[in-house]
């Protein structure tokens, strides 16, 4: 009898496990995190999955531009992910293609996904023509990470704020094999052992130009959005400042590719990067005693401005409608628990997290928080991918690499890029 009872209990248990498995739902979640923040997002998904056996989330990650190419292909086949992460400036192209859903009606009944729970600025960045198309997760921008020990060795007591101060600090931090600085008699530019700063040669060079151009109040597009409206003098001035760091001042390496590795190895004393870099630096500090700090992006021209963006969540049109409520349930949890995402270095915009002492006490974040009022985001236009994609010879990439890799004459390169943008915008 006892044996029969045990067998019956086992059958019931197996049936319950089988039933639970059969009732489990899996939603597909795509995002472009590939830096140290990728591990943080995967950790959050793992935390959710462990606590919610009935609703499992499968996270797929690759670089943003290839991710969007894959999304367009999957959407054409009627097989979109349930959640697609992107940035506010990228939404217009997908809205125009009808590939992401307007959210106002979908989230109307949510007690979590509503404007009063978020930074209003971040929430409104995810509107297009007055309609909400995405839920914000964070904001981020460029800052300057610096090697504290190198600054002390160079005798730099005051952190640079202006462009001139930044160049001078970078000069003092740049050393040849004989310990001389650029501008010193006998400085050997062919034998530099330590550079003052990193300098991008990819799309982040363009992002830096965008900050500097906005510091000059430069206009990007014509009022009708059909032409490039760059002020060529201001556009040239902004690019020239960046190019001069490498080719005139000699304080940044030419053709640099692995910016964080150079910073961590001591090849460069400053690193221009976003807050997503902080987990790696925190680990280096714990493992090797690497001593770092953060400076706000310099005010080179008329007033503060810094490139920035944010991550958000959209619901693709061709996803399974039966899983929409499940996707919202996961997103409500994710934004509400974005203190865990703050570990990635990004700046959460869910108010109860962004205003908490736990977030504000995290190292290095305060400088990025101070820059939030000066964040400028690239224009959200339908032709965004054709102009700004980083995995193709778009005007953005060609311009950045010509100027920063090839030492091209700046004004002709700027004029050519602007004409190419106008040509792209003029195609129906």
N, C-alpha and C positions, 0 to 999 in steps of 0.2 A: 504493500500500500504506500509506504514511504517512497519507494523507488518510483512508483507511478506518479506520486505528487511532485517529486523533483523533476521528472520528465515533463509533466504538465507545465510546471513553472518555466522550464527551459523553452518549451514551445511558445508560451506566452511572451517571454522575453525576446525570443528571436522574431516573433511576429511584430512586436512593438518596434524593434530596431528596424525591421524591414519596412514597416509602415512609415516610420519617421523618415527613412531614406527616401521612400517613394514620394513623400510629401515635401521633401526639400526642394527649394527653388534655387537656381543659380542665375545671377545677373552678370553681364559682361560690362566691365569698367575699363575704359582706355584713357591713358594719360601719357604725357611726353617727358616725365621726370627720368633723367638718366644720370644725374650727379649724386652727391651724398643724400639729397632729399628723396631719391628713389627708395632707399632702404627705409626711410621714415614712413613713406606712404604705404609701402608693403607691410610694415609692422602694424599700422593702423588697420589695414584690411585683415591681417591675420588675427588681430585682437577681436574685430567684429565677427569673423568666421568662427572663432573659438566659442564665442558667447551666443551665437545664433545659428545652431545647426539647421534650422528650418529655412534660412536664407543665406546662401553662400555667395560671396563676391569673388569673381575671377578677374584679377588685375593684369592688364597687358600694358607694357610700357616700351616705348622706343622714342627716338628723337622727334621733336614736334613736327617738322616739315614732312618727313616720311610717314609719320602717324596720320597726318591729314590726307596724304595721298592714299594711304590704305583705307581710310574712312570713306573717301569718295568712291573708291572701288567697291567696298563692301556695301555702301548705300545703293549703288547702281544694281547690285545683285539682290537687293532687298533684305540684307542681312547686317544691319547696323548694330553696334553695341548699345546697351541700355543706358549707359552714361558715357559722355565724352567730355573730357576736360580740355580747356583751351584758354586763351587770353582774350580780354575784351575786344582788342583791336582786330581780332581774327573773325569775329562773329559775322560781320556783314556779308562776307563771301558765301558763307553757308546758309545764311538767311535768304540771300538772293537765289540760291539753288534750291531752296525749300527743304533743306536737309536737317534743320533743327526746329524744334517746336516753340511757339510762344507759350510762356509759362503763367501768365496772369490768372487764367481760369484754373489751370492744373494745380497751382499751389494756394488757391484762394482759401481752402479749408485748413491749411497747415498753421499750427500755433508757433512753429519754429521758423519757417521760411517766409519771413515777412520783414519789411524794411526796418521796423523799429528795433529789431534784434541785431542789426548790422550797422557798420559805418555807412552813413547815407551816401557819401561820395562813392564808396566801393559798390554799393547797390546800384546806383544810377549809372555807373560805367557799363553795366550789363543790360542797359536798355538800348533799343534801336528804334528810332522814330517813335519814341514814347511807349514802346512795348517791352516788357521784361522777357529776355531770352535766356538768362543764365543766373545761377546762384553763385555769389562770390565766396571764395575761400580765403584769399589773402591778397596783399599787395607786396611789391618788392621793387628795388631800385639799385643802381650802382652806389657803392661806397668805396672807400680806400682802406684796405687792410694794411697795417704796417708792423714791421718787426721792431718791437720795443727795444731790444738789445742793440740793434744796429743804429737806431735813433740816438740812444744814449752814447754809443761809441763815437758817433759823428758830432756830438755836442749840440744836438737839436733839442732845445728845451721847450720851444713853442711850436705846437702842431700847426701845419700850414692851413690857411683858410682861403686865401686868394690864389689866383693862377700864378702870379709872380712868386709868392711864397712857396707854392708847390714846386715850381721849377728850381728854385734855389735849394730847397730841401733835397730834391732828387739829385741835384749837382753835388751836394755835400755827401750824399750817400753812394755816389758812383766813384769807383776806385779802379785804377789800373794796377798792374802787378807791382808797381813801385809805390803804391799808396797815394798817387796823385789824382786830383779831380779834374773833370773837364774845365778848361780855362786856365789851368795851372801850366806854367812853363814845363815843357817836356812831357805833358800828358800823352800817353800812348793809347790812342783810340782803337788800335788793332789788338790790344792786349788787356781788355777790361775783364776784371775778375768779379766785380760786383756792380750791378746797375741799380740806379735809384728807384726805378718803377717798371712795372710791366707795361706793355702796350699791345692792344689787340690788333690782329690783322684780319679778323672775321667780321660777322655781323655786329659784334659788340663794339667794334670801332665805329660803325655807323650809329649805333645807339649813343655812343659818347658824343659824336657830332651832333646828334639830335638834341642832346642836353645843351651843348654850347650854342647851337643855333637858336634855341629857345632863350638862352641867356641874353641873346641879342634881339629878341622879339621877332625872329624871322618867321615869315609865312610859308606854309608848305604847299597848299593847293589854292587854286582860284576859288572864288565864291561859289561858282556852279560845280566845283569838283571835277572839272573836265581838263584842267591844265596844271602842270607843275608851275608854281608861282614863287620859286625860290628867289630871294634877293641874292644875286650872284656875289656881291661884295661881302655880305654877311656870311653866306655859305662858304665862301673861300676863306674868310678870316677864321671861321671855326675849324675847318679842316686843317688850315695851315698851323694852328696851334698844336694840334695832335701830331702832325707830321714832323714838326720841328723838334718835338721831344726825342725823336729817333735820329733824325738826319742833321739837325743843327745843334741842339744842346747836347746830344750824345748821351742822354741819361736813361734811355730805354733800348733794349736789344732790337735789332732788325730781324724780322721773320720769326718772331717768337710764336710757339705753338702750344707748349704745355705750361700755361701761366701758373697754376697752383703748384706744380712740381718745382718750378724755378723759385717760387716764393719760399716754399718749405725747405729747399736745399740751400738757401742763402744767396742764390744768384741774383735775385732782386729783393730790394728792401721794402717795396710797396707793391700791393696787388690790387688792381681795379677789378672788382667783381661784385656779385650780389650776395645777399644774406644767406642764400642757399649754401655758401661755402663754409659757414661757421661750424657745422658738425665735424667736418674734416679738421679744421683748425683746433677745435676743442679736443679732439682725439690726439692731435699732435702735441698739444700742450700737456695732456695727461701722460702720454707715452714718452715724450722726449723733452718736456719742459720748454716747448716752443712758446715764446712770450710774444703775444700779438695784441693789437688794439685796432680800433676803427676810427677813421676820420670821415667827416662828411665830404661828399664830392665838392671840389673847389669851385668857388665863384670866380670864374676866369674873366667874365665880361660884366654886363650891366647889373645883373641881379641873379639870385639863386635860381637854378633849374637843374633837374636831374632826370635822366631817362628812367622810366619805370613802367611797370606792368602789373599784372595780377593773374592768379589762376581762378578759374570758375568752372562750373559744371553745367552742361547742357543735356537736354534729352533729345536724341536723334529721332527724326520723323519715322524712319523705317524700322525702329525697334519694335519688339513685341509689346503691344498695348496691354496685354495681360500682366506684364511685369512692371508697369509704370508705377503702381502704388508701392511695390517692393523697392524700386529704385529711389523713390522719395523717402521711404522709411530709412534706408541706409544713409542718404544725404542729410537727413535731419540729425541723425546720430553723428555723422562725420563733422559737420560744422559746429554742432554743440560741444563736441569733444576735441576741438581744434587746438587745445593746449598741447596735445600730443604732436600736432603738426608744427607748432611753434618750435619744437626741438629741431626741425629741419632748417631753422633760420628765417623762414618766411614770416611775414607779419600778419597774423590772423585778423580778420575783420568782424568776427562775431563778438559783439560788445562785451559779453560776460567774460570772454577770454582776453580780448585786447586790453581791457581795463583792469585786469586782475594783477595783484602783486606778483603772483607766480610768473606771469609773462614778463612784466616790467623788470624783474630782478634777473632775468637771463642775461649772461654776459654779451656785450657787443650790440645788443638790440637798440639801445637808446639812441645811438647816432642815426640809425635807419629810421626810427620813429620821428626824430627831429626833421628828417627830410621829407616826410609825407606831404606837407603843404606845397612842396616845390616839385612834386612828381609830375612829369609830362609824358603822356602816352601817345604812341604813334597813331595817326588817324585810322579809324575803322572804316575802310572803304571796300567796295565789292571786289576791286582788283588787287586786294592786299597781297595775295600769294604771288601774283605776277610781278609785283614790285619789290616785295620784302622777303620772299622765301630765302632761307639760308642754305638750302641744298641744291641750288640751281644758279646759273649765271644771270641773276636778276640785276636790275640797275643798282640796288643796294650793295650786293656782293661785289660786283665788278668795280664799282666806285671805291669801296673800302679797300679792296686789295690793290687796285692801281695806285692809290695814294700811299697806303701804309706798307705794302710789300715792294712795289716797283718804284717808289719815290717819284711818281708822276707829277708833272706840273699841275697844280691844284685847280686853277680856274678853268682851263679847258676840260679837265675831267669832270668837274662839277657841271659845266654847261652841257656836256654830252649826256650825262646822266639825267639831267632835268629834261632835255629834249626826248630822251627815251621814255621817261615817265609820261610825258604828254602824249607820246605816240600810243602807249599802252592804254591810257585813259580814253583816247579818242576812238578806240575800236569798240563798236557796239557789243 
